[in-house]
């Protein structure tokens, strides 16, 4: 197993953005079942309130706040209140995200809609992570999980804004890992696969799909990361429905040794001057 010094003990608490619906709702509920106190932050107060009430009814601890995640003031306020309510945030799950309204190539796309996607999917995680990190660093440890996509790492013929946003998010993961790993921060990109939600169900590319990724597979990886099991893979990408906690632990040494599962510039050879 790859040796990576563990961060200082962190609170068994989590903040999940976009926790009122879809994958975020499943992650928040799953973390609560695993014993995490959970803060849910989303645009629509009724949605996060409902999920928080369900968690409390099941015996868990939950806090809910509404915020426009591209508004720095609203994000800072929500994070401050969540930290005060939970006694600190040990795990941040940047889940909230959107996709273009039309499945098309770049020229046919509405560039303003593409920019809406980029702003939401990049500025949101940027602001929330920036607000959460200071307290994590002061404690000597914390974990940040970014809901990413294979689209951020691979070429695609449609959804240009979405792919750009997820590529930028992958770079944020790399930067946070590079800058703060030695200070106890661990950060992971998680591609959830094809989970059946209102968003994926509305996408033409998924019409007729029957092989959906179980939400439980996503929750299992999020929980394992929150508990520190996947710390050795900090700065890298995992994919629910293909990876499991067990297969990732088995492959951990190889992943790190080959610098796999991360954005990088492959050289054309040892004499490549920009290698």
C-alpha positions as CSV (number, residue, x, y, z in Angstrom):
1,X,0.0,0.0,0.0
2,X,1.3,3.4,-0.9
3,X,2.7,5.3,2.1
4,X,1.0,8.7,2.4
5,X,1.0,10.4,5.8
6,X,-2.5,10.8,7.1
7,X,-4.0,14.1,7.9
8,X,-4.8,15.1,11.4
9,X,-8.1,13.6,12.8
10,X,-11.0,15.5,11.2
11,X,-14.6,15.8,12.3
12,X,-16.9,13.2,11.1
13,X,-19.0,15.9,9.4
14,X,-19.7,16.7,5.7
15,X,-21.0,19.5,3.7
16,X,-22.7,18.5,0.4
17,X,-23.6,21.0,-2.2
18,X,-26.7,20.4,-4.3
19,X,-27.8,18.0,-1.6
20,X,-31.5,18.5,-2.1
21,X,-31.9,16.4,-5.2
22,X,-30.4,13.7,-7.4
23,X,-26.9,12.3,-6.6
24,X,-26.3,15.0,-3.9
25,X,-29.4,13.8,-2.0
26,X,-28.2,10.2,-2.2
27,X,-24.7,11.1,-1.0
28,X,-26.0,13.2,1.9
29,X,-28.4,10.5,3.0
30,X,-25.7,7.8,2.6
31,X,-23.1,9.8,4.6
32,X,-25.7,10.3,7.4
33,X,-26.4,6.5,7.5
34,X,-22.6,6.0,7.9
35,X,-22.6,8.3,10.9
36,X,-21.6,11.6,9.4
37,X,-23.3,14.8,10.6
38,X,-24.3,16.5,7.3
39,X,-24.8,20.0,6.1
40,X,-26.8,20.4,2.9
41,X,-26.4,23.6,0.8
42,X,-28.4,24.2,-2.3
43,X,-30.3,26.9,-4.3
44,X,-33.8,25.7,-3.3
45,X,-34.4,25.8,0.4
46,X,-37.4,23.5,0.3
47,X,-35.3,20.7,-1.2
48,X,-32.5,20.8,1.3
49,X,-34.9,21.3,4.2
50,X,-36.8,18.1,3.2
51,X,-33.6,16.0,3.0
52,X,-32.4,17.4,6.3
53,X,-35.7,16.5,7.9
54,X,-35.5,13.0,6.5
55,X,-32.0,12.5,7.9
56,X,-33.1,13.8,11.4
57,X,-36.2,11.5,11.3
58,X,-33.9,8.6,10.8
59,X,-31.8,9.5,13.8
60,X,-29.1,11.5,12.0
61,X,-27.8,15.0,12.4
62,X,-28.4,17.5,9.6
63,X,-28.2,21.2,8.8
64,X,-29.7,22.9,5.8
65,X,-29.0,26.3,4.2
66,X,-29.9,27.8,0.8
67,X,-27.3,29.7,-1.2
68,X,-26.6,30.6,-4.8
69,X,-23.3,28.8,-5.1
70,X,-21.8,31.3,-7.6
71,X,-22.4,34.2,-5.1
72,X,-19.3,34.6,-2.9
73,X,-21.2,36.3,-0.1
74,X,-24.0,33.7,0.1
75,X,-21.4,30.9,0.0
76,X,-19.3,32.4,2.8
77,X,-22.4,32.8,4.9
78,X,-23.7,29.3,4.4
79,X,-20.2,27.7,5.1
80,X,-19.8,29.8,8.3
81,X,-23.2,28.7,9.6
82,X,-22.6,25.1,8.6
83,X,-19.2,25.1,10.4
84,X,-20.8,26.6,13.5
85,X,-23.7,24.1,13.5
86,X,-21.6,21.0,12.9
87,X,-18.5,22.0,14.9
88,X,-16.4,22.1,11.7
89,X,-16.4,20.4,8.3
90,X,-14.3,17.4,7.8
91,X,-15.4,16.5,4.3
92,X,-16.6,18.8,1.5
93,X,-18.5,17.2,-1.4
94,X,-18.7,19.6,-4.3
95,X,-21.7,17.9,-6.0
96,X,-23.8,20.7,-7.4
97,X,-23.6,21.0,-11.2
98,X,-25.5,21.6,-14.4
99,X,-25.3,20.7,-18.1
100,X,-26.2,22.5,-21.3
101,X,-29.8,22.5,-22.4
102,X,-29.0,21.1,-25.9
103,X,-26.9,18.1,-26.8
104,X,-25.0,19.5,-29.7
105,X,-21.5,20.5,-31.0
106,X,-19.8,23.8,-30.2
107,X,-20.8,25.8,-33.3
108,X,-24.5,24.9,-32.9
109,X,-24.4,25.5,-29.1
110,X,-25.7,28.6,-27.3
111,X,-22.5,30.1,-26.0
112,X,-24.3,31.9,-23.2
113,X,-25.8,28.6,-22.1
114,X,-22.3,27.0,-22.3
115,X,-20.9,29.8,-20.1
116,X,-23.7,29.3,-17.6
117,X,-22.6,25.7,-17.3
118,X,-18.9,26.6,-16.9
119,X,-19.6,29.3,-14.3
120,X,-21.8,27.0,-12.2
121,X,-19.6,24.0,-12.4
122,X,-16.3,25.9,-11.8
123,X,-17.0,29.0,-9.8
124,X,-19.3,27.1,-7.4
125,X,-16.7,24.5,-6.3
126,X,-14.0,27.2,-6.4
127,X,-15.9,29.5,-4.0
128,X,-17.1,26.7,-1.6
129,X,-13.6,25.1,-1.5
130,X,-12.0,28.5,-0.8
131,X,-14.5,29.1,2.0
132,X,-14.0,25.6,3.6
133,X,-10.2,25.2,3.4
134,X,-9.0,27.7,6.0
135,X,-10.6,25.9,8.9
136,X,-9.5,22.5,7.5
137,X,-5.9,23.8,7.3
138,X,-6.1,25.3,10.8
139,X,-7.1,21.8,12.1
140,X,-4.3,20.1,10.1
141,X,-6.6,18.1,7.9
142,X,-9.7,17.7,5.8
143,X,-11.0,16.1,2.6
144,X,-12.5,17.6,-0.5
145,X,-14.4,15.5,-3.1
146,X,-15.3,16.9,-6.5
147,X,-18.0,15.3,-8.5
148,X,-16.4,15.2,-11.9
149,X,-16.9,13.3,-15.1
150,X,-15.1,11.3,-17.7
151,X,-15.9,14.3,-19.9
152,X,-13.3,16.3,-18.0
153,X,-10.6,13.9,-19.1
154,X,-11.7,12.7,-22.5
155,X,-12.7,14.1,-25.9
156,X,-16.4,14.5,-26.6
157,X,-18.4,15.6,-29.6
158,X,-21.2,17.4,-27.6
159,X,-21.7,19.3,-24.4
160,X,-18.6,21.5,-24.9
161,X,-19.3,23.8,-21.9
162,X,-19.8,20.8,-19.6
163,X,-16.5,19.2,-20.7
164,X,-14.6,22.5,-20.3
165,X,-16.1,22.9,-16.8
166,X,-15.1,19.4,-15.7
167,X,-11.6,19.7,-17.1
168,X,-11.2,22.9,-15.1
169,X,-12.6,21.1,-12.0
170,X,-10.0,18.4,-12.5
171,X,-7.3,21.0,-12.6
172,X,-8.6,22.5,-9.3
173,X,-8.3,19.0,-7.8
174,X,-4.7,18.8,-8.9
175,X,-3.9,22.3,-7.6
176,X,-5.4,21.8,-4.2
177,X,-3.6,18.5,-3.8
178,X,-0.3,20.0,-4.9
179,X,-0.6,23.0,-2.7
180,X,-2.0,21.5,0.5
181,X,-1.2,17.8,0.6
182,X,1.6,18.3,3.0
183,X,-0.7,20.3,5.3
184,X,-3.2,17.4,5.6
185,X,-5.6,18.1,2.8
186,X,-6.8,15.2,0.6
187,X,-8.8,15.9,-2.6
188,X,-10.4,13.4,-5.0
189,X,-12.3,13.6,-8.3
190,X,-15.2,11.2,-8.4
191,X,-17.0,10.5,-11.7
192,X,-20.4,9.0,-10.7
193,X,-20.9,7.1,-13.9
194,X,-24.5,7.1,-15.3
195,X,-26.8,7.5,-12.3
196,X,-30.4,7.8,-13.2
197,X,-31.5,11.3,-12.2
198,X,-33.8,14.0,-13.6
199,X,-30.7,15.6,-15.3
200,X,-29.4,12.4,-16.9
201,X,-32.9,11.3,-17.8
202,X,-33.5,14.4,-19.8
203,X,-30.3,13.9,-21.9
204,X,-30.8,12.4,-25.4
205,X,-27.6,10.4,-25.1
206,X,-29.2,8.3,-22.3
207,X,-32.4,7.6,-24.1
208,X,-33.2,3.9,-23.7
209,X,-30.4,3.3,-21.3
210,X,-30.9,0.4,-18.9
211,X,-27.4,0.0,-17.5
212,X,-27.5,2.8,-14.9
213,X,-24.8,3.1,-12.3
214,X,-26.2,2.3,-8.8
215,X,-26.3,5.3,-6.6
216,X,-25.0,3.0,-3.8
217,X,-21.8,2.6,-5.7
218,X,-21.3,6.4,-5.6
219,X,-22.1,6.6,-1.9
220,X,-19.7,3.7,-1.1
221,X,-16.8,5.6,-2.7
222,X,-17.7,8.9,-1.1
223,X,-18.0,7.3,2.3
224,X,-14.7,5.5,1.9
225,X,-12.9,8.7,0.9
226,X,-14.6,10.6,3.8
227,X,-13.2,8.0,6.2
228,X,-9.7,8.2,4.8
229,X,-9.6,4.8,3.1
230,X,-8.7,6.3,-0.3
231,X,-6.3,9.0,0.9
232,X,-3.4,7.5,-1.1
233,X,-5.2,8.5,-4.3
234,X,-5.4,12.2,-3.4
235,X,-5.3,14.4,-6.5
236,X,-6.7,11.6,-8.8
237,X,-9.9,10.4,-10.4
238,X,-12.0,7.4,-9.5
239,X,-15.2,6.2,-11.3
240,X,-18.2,4.7,-9.6
241,X,-19.6,1.6,-11.3
242,X,-16.2,0.6,-12.5
243,X,-14.0,1.2,-9.5
244,X,-14.8,-0.2,-6.1
245,X,-13.0,0.5,-2.8
246,X,-11.4,-2.9,-3.0
247,X,-10.2,-2.7,-6.5
248,X,-8.8,0.8,-5.9
249,X,-6.9,-0.4,-2.8
250,X,-5.5,-3.3,-4.8
251,X,-4.3,-1.0,-7.6
252,X,-3.2,1.9,-5.4
253,X,0.5,1.3,-5.7
254,X,0.3,1.0,-9.5
255,X,-1.8,4.1,-9.8
256,X,0.6,6.2,-7.9
257,X,3.8,4.7,-9.4
258,X,2.6,5.3,-13.0
259,X,1.1,8.7,-12.1
260,X,-2.3,7.5,-13.5
261,X,-5.8,8.9,-13.1
262,X,-4.7,12.5,-13.2
263,X,-4.5,15.3,-15.8
264,X,-0.9,15.5,-17.1
265,X,0.9,16.3,-20.4
266,X,2.4,13.0,-21.7
267,X,5.9,13.6,-23.3
268,X,6.8,12.3,-26.7
269,X,10.0,10.8,-25.2
270,X,12.8,11.5,-22.7
271,X,14.1,14.2,-25.0
272,X,10.8,16.2,-25.0
273,X,11.9,19.7,-24.0
274,X,8.6,20.4,-22.2
275,X,8.4,17.2,-20.2
